[in-house]
Amino acid sequence: MATLVRLLLVLLSYVAITAHSAALGVVGPTYEITEPDLIEVIQSRLKRMEKSGELGRKQNEYRDRVIGGIEKPNAVSGINATQTPRTFYVDPTWTVDRDIRNTEGSLLFARGLKVNPLDHVSLSRKLVFFDGRDSRQVSLAQRNLDGPSGKSKLILVAGEPLKLMRSWKRPVFYDQGGALVRRLGIRQVPAIVSQDGKRLRVDEVRP
């Protein structure tokens, strides 16, 4: 009997809960779950920016930054004007860090092989590193445009390369990020790099 009573209580509780749940119905308004179209949001934003003139201002700012970066790149850090001239030599030999194969899979250069580029090519022109903000260094670089040993390749570490190119009608390169001066160990400019046998000679000179 007790078991029957407990069973009836459980059934009545279940019915009451089910009835209560069913009686809740819909509480408050319902909305369809949607997400805005990203393209439409962007287009709407651009139209508002265009109407307000903000888009034109942003375009001009971006253009000026790009042109400024080309006309006057960031100066290479850690490079000073030569105070104490010095001459040193650099061995350009490098070690292959992995096997290099051709498209057919044949081994061209094995890992660990030491390669000196000067065994295969010569440095036909001197490299002149200089700071274009220093008029004395600019004059030295200009004198090296057509030196007695042939034309030099001019490489800026600071200054305005396009301005000099327009003035000299000659290519002027820029050591973007200082990759070359770090590889060569240059700390002062002007610096003149030339070939000496299978080494590179670096002369940090006063202008």
HELIX and SHEET records of a PDB file:
HELIX    1   1 ALA A    2  ALA A   23  1                                  22    
HELIX    2   2 LEU A   38  SER A   52  1                                  15    
HELIX    3   3 GLU A   54  GLU A   71  1                                  18    
HELIX    4   4 PRO A  117  ASP A  119  5                                   3    
HELIX    5   5 SER A  135  ARG A  143  1                                   9    
HELIX    6   6 PRO A  161  TRP A  168  1                                   8    
HELIX    7   7 GLN A  176  GLY A  178  5                                   3    
HELIX    8   8 ALA A  179  LEU A  184  1                                   6    
SHEET    1   A 2 ASN A  80  ALA A  81  0                                        
SHEET    2   A 2 GLN A 188  VAL A 189  1                                        
SHEET    1   B 6 ARG A  86  VAL A  90  0                                        
SHEET    2   B 6 ARG A 199  GLU A 204 -1                                        
SHEET    3   B 6 ALA A 191  ASP A 196 -1                                        
SHEET    4   B 6 LEU A 127  ASP A 131 -1                                        
SHEET    5   B 6 LYS A 153  ALA A 158  1                                        
SHEET    6   B 6 PHE A 173  TYR A 174  1                                        
SHEET    1   C 2 TRP A  94  THR A  95  0                                        
SHEET    2   C 2 LYS A 114  VAL A 115 -1                                        
SHEET    1   D 2 ILE A 100  ARG A 101  0                                        
SHEET    2   D 2 LEU A 107  PHE A 109 -1                                        
END                                                                             
